[in-house]
Amino acid sequence: MTAVHQHEHASDIITLLAGDRLLPVIVLPDADQAEPLAAAIAAGGLHSIEVTLRTPSALDSIKRLAAASDLVVGAGTVLTPEQAERAVEAGARYVVCPGFSAAVVRRCQELGVPVFPGVATPTEIQMALEAGLTTVKFFPAEQLGGAPMVKALSAPFPGIRFVPTGGVTTANLDAYLSLPAVLAVGGTWMVAADLLAAGDYAEITRRTAAAVAAAREGGA
């Protein structure tokens, strides 16, 4: 796959995320929940989902979601090139990392899938730029200083777009989305572990729809 095709593919994913402004981040303990969860999120008005590789069922969940839903599925918490390979083989269309790994970024580029590495410092942002990337995950967002920190980091890096993740809630959502440098925010509150444990997909849809409405009302 050529660099041009990679760029076009990445642009498609980035455009989708920019349209939604929200990325539900899922820790899914049971792959049997994949389909009803996807339906609940789609009913709430979103088009993508990040499944973190934090459970033994994660790859099976990605495979089921890629096959049975219209959501664009990404793999999160990807730490090694091998994990990236397995996630893409399962159907992940983009990869998200908690930190910056040159090896993971390089492998994703070889595979032709967009990758959003985690950054916390200007040094890591420069590493991402040197790798040819312009969209990064800012993680853990609240613990690193929240929206004011994103604003400060964006000043010397005007070409970078951020996906803040970690500690984002309805209370601080607008503070992030009001920043032009923020492409979208990642969050678990729409798909909280207690809701998954209870199988409360109606509440997942309600929270997702409320977040979508809030994102449309606020933001840059």
C-alpha positions as CSV (number, residue, x, y, z in Angstrom):
1,M,0.0,0.0,0.0
2,T,1.4,3.4,-1.0
3,A,1.9,6.4,1.3
4,V,-0.8,8.1,-0.8
5,H,-3.3,5.4,0.0
6,Q,-2.3,5.5,3.7
7,H,-2.9,9.2,3.7
8,E,-6.3,8.9,2.1
9,H,-7.3,6.2,4.5
10,A,-6.1,8.2,7.5
11,S,-8.0,11.2,6.2
12,D,-11.2,9.2,6.1
13,I,-10.9,8.1,9.7
14,I,-9.9,11.6,10.8
15,T,-12.9,13.1,9.0
16,L,-15.2,10.6,10.7
17,L,-13.8,11.4,14.1
18,A,-13.9,15.1,13.4
19,G,-17.6,14.8,12.5
20,D,-18.5,12.9,15.7
21,R,-16.1,14.7,18.0
22,L,-16.6,11.8,20.4
23,L,-14.9,8.4,20.6
24,P,-16.3,5.8,23.0
25,V,-13.5,3.8,24.6
26,I,-14.5,0.3,25.5
27,V,-13.1,-2.3,27.9
28,L,-15.2,-5.3,26.9
29,P,-15.0,-8.4,29.1
30,D,-17.3,-10.5,27.0
31,A,-17.3,-10.6,23.2
32,D,-21.0,-11.6,23.3
33,Q,-21.7,-8.0,24.3
34,A,-20.1,-6.7,21.1
35,E,-23.2,-6.6,18.9
36,P,-25.7,-5.2,21.3
37,L,-23.2,-2.6,22.4
38,A,-22.5,-1.6,18.8
39,A,-26.3,-1.2,18.3
40,A,-26.6,0.9,21.4
41,I,-23.8,3.3,20.4
42,A,-25.1,3.6,16.8
43,A,-28.5,4.3,18.2
44,G,-27.0,7.1,20.2
45,G,-25.6,8.7,17.0
46,L,-21.9,7.8,16.9
47,H,-20.1,6.0,14.1
48,S,-16.9,4.7,15.6
49,I,-15.7,2.7,18.6
50,E,-12.3,2.0,20.2
51,V,-12.0,-1.5,21.7
52,T,-9.0,-1.6,24.1
53,L,-6.8,-4.6,24.2
54,R,-7.2,-4.9,27.9
55,T,-9.2,-8.1,28.1
56,P,-8.8,-11.6,26.6
57,S,-11.9,-11.1,24.5
58,A,-10.8,-7.9,22.9
59,L,-9.7,-9.3,19.6
60,D,-12.8,-11.5,19.3
61,S,-14.9,-8.4,20.1
62,I,-13.1,-6.4,17.3
63,K,-13.7,-9.3,14.9
64,R,-17.4,-9.4,15.7
65,L,-17.9,-5.7,15.6
66,A,-16.1,-5.4,12.2
67,A,-18.2,-8.1,10.8
68,A,-21.6,-7.4,12.3
69,S,-21.9,-3.6,12.7
70,D,-21.6,-0.4,10.6
71,L,-19.3,1.2,13.2
72,V,-15.7,1.9,12.3
73,V,-13.8,-0.1,14.8
74,G,-10.4,0.8,16.2
75,A,-8.1,-1.0,18.6
76,G,-6.8,0.7,21.7
77,T,-4.1,0.1,24.3
78,V,-1.9,-1.3,21.5
79,L,1.6,-1.7,22.9
80,T,3.5,-3.8,20.4
81,P,3.8,-4.2,16.6
82,E,2.5,-7.8,17.1
83,Q,-0.7,-6.5,18.8
84,A,-1.2,-4.0,16.0
85,E,-0.9,-6.9,13.4
86,R,-3.4,-9.0,15.3
87,A,-5.8,-6.1,15.7
88,V,-5.8,-5.2,12.1
89,E,-6.2,-8.9,11.1
90,A,-9.3,-9.0,13.3
91,G,-10.7,-6.0,11.5
92,A,-9.5,-2.9,13.3
93,R,-9.4,0.1,10.9
94,Y,-7.2,2.3,13.1
95,V,-4.9,1.9,16.1
96,V,-4.6,3.9,19.3
97,C,-1.7,3.7,21.7
98,P,-1.3,5.0,25.3
99,G,2.2,6.2,24.5
100,F,4.5,6.8,21.6
101,S,6.2,3.7,20.2
102,A,8.2,4.2,17.0
103,A,8.0,0.5,16.3
104,V,4.2,0.4,16.6
105,V,3.8,3.5,14.5
106,R,6.1,2.2,11.8
107,R,4.2,-1.2,11.7
108,C,0.9,0.5,11.4
109,Q,2.2,2.6,8.5
110,E,3.4,-0.5,6.8
111,L,0.0,-2.1,7.3
112,G,-1.7,1.0,5.9
113,V,-3.8,1.8,9.0
114,P,-4.0,5.2,10.8
115,V,-2.3,5.2,14.2
116,F,-2.9,7.7,17.0
117,P,-0.1,7.4,19.5
118,G,-0.4,8.8,23.0
119,V,1.6,11.9,23.9
120,A,2.1,13.8,27.1
121,T,5.0,16.1,26.3
122,P,6.3,18.4,23.6
123,T,9.1,15.9,23.0
124,E,6.6,13.1,22.1
125,I,4.7,15.5,19.9
126,Q,7.9,16.2,18.0
127,M,8.5,12.5,17.7
128,A,5.0,12.1,16.2
129,L,5.7,14.8,13.7
130,E,9.0,13.3,12.7
131,A,7.1,10.0,12.1
132,G,4.7,11.9,9.7
133,L,1.8,12.0,12.0
134,T,-0.5,15.0,12.7
135,T,-3.1,13.5,15.0
136,V,-2.2,12.2,18.5
137,K,-3.9,11.0,21.6
138,F,-3.3,13.2,24.7
139,F,-3.3,10.8,27.6
140,P,-4.1,10.8,30.5
141,A,-5.7,14.1,29.7
142,E,-7.1,15.3,33.0
143,Q,-4.1,14.1,35.0
144,L,-1.8,16.0,32.7
145,G,-3.5,19.3,33.1
146,G,-6.7,19.0,31.1
147,A,-7.9,21.5,28.5
148,P,-5.5,24.2,29.5
149,M,-2.6,21.9,28.9
150,V,-3.9,20.9,25.4
151,K,-4.2,24.6,24.7
152,A,-0.6,25.3,25.8
153,L,0.8,22.4,23.8
154,S,-1.1,23.4,20.7
155,A,0.5,26.8,20.5
156,P,4.0,25.6,19.3
157,F,2.5,22.8,17.3
158,P,-0.3,24.4,15.2
159,G,-0.5,21.5,12.8
160,I,-1.2,18.9,15.4
161,R,-4.8,17.7,16.3
162,F,-5.4,16.1,19.7
163,V,-7.7,13.4,20.9
164,P,-7.7,13.9,24.7
165,T,-8.6,10.8,26.6
166,G,-8.6,10.0,30.3
167,G,-10.9,11.7,32.8
168,V,-13.1,13.3,30.3
169,T,-16.7,13.6,31.4
170,T,-19.9,15.6,30.6
171,A,-18.6,18.2,33.1
172,N,-15.4,19.0,31.2
173,L,-16.4,17.9,27.7
174,D,-17.1,21.5,26.4
175,A,-13.7,22.8,27.7
176,Y,-12.0,20.3,25.4
177,L,-14.2,20.6,22.4
178,S,-14.0,24.4,22.5
179,L,-10.3,24.1,21.5
180,P,-9.7,24.2,17.8
181,A,-6.7,21.8,18.3
182,V,-9.0,19.1,19.6
183,L,-10.2,16.7,16.9
184,A,-12.4,14.6,19.2
185,V,-12.4,13.4,22.8
186,G,-12.2,9.8,23.9
187,G,-14.2,8.7,26.9
188,T,-15.6,5.7,28.8
189,W,-18.4,7.5,30.6
190,M,-20.9,6.6,27.8
191,V,-20.0,3.0,28.1
192,A,-19.1,2.7,31.8
193,A,-18.1,-0.7,33.2
194,D,-21.2,-0.9,35.5
195,L,-23.5,-0.4,32.5
196,L,-21.8,-3.2,30.6
197,A,-21.9,-5.4,33.6
198,A,-25.7,-4.8,34.0
199,G,-26.4,-5.1,30.2
200,D,-28.0,-1.7,30.4
201,Y,-27.8,-0.8,26.7
202,A,-30.7,1.6,26.9
203,E,-28.6,3.8,29.3
204,I,-25.6,3.5,27.0
205,T,-27.7,4.8,24.2
206,R,-29.1,7.6,26.4
207,R,-25.6,8.7,27.5
208,T,-24.2,8.5,24.0
209,A,-27.1,10.6,22.6
210,A,-26.7,13.1,25.4
211,A,-23.0,13.4,24.7
212,V,-23.6,13.8,21.0
213,A,-26.1,16.6,21.7
214,A,-23.6,18.3,24.1
215,A,-20.8,18.1,21.5
216,R,-23.1,19.7,18.8
217,E,-24.1,22.5,21.2
218,G,-20.6,23.3,22.3
219,G,-17.2,23.0,20.6
220,A,-15.1,25.0,18.3
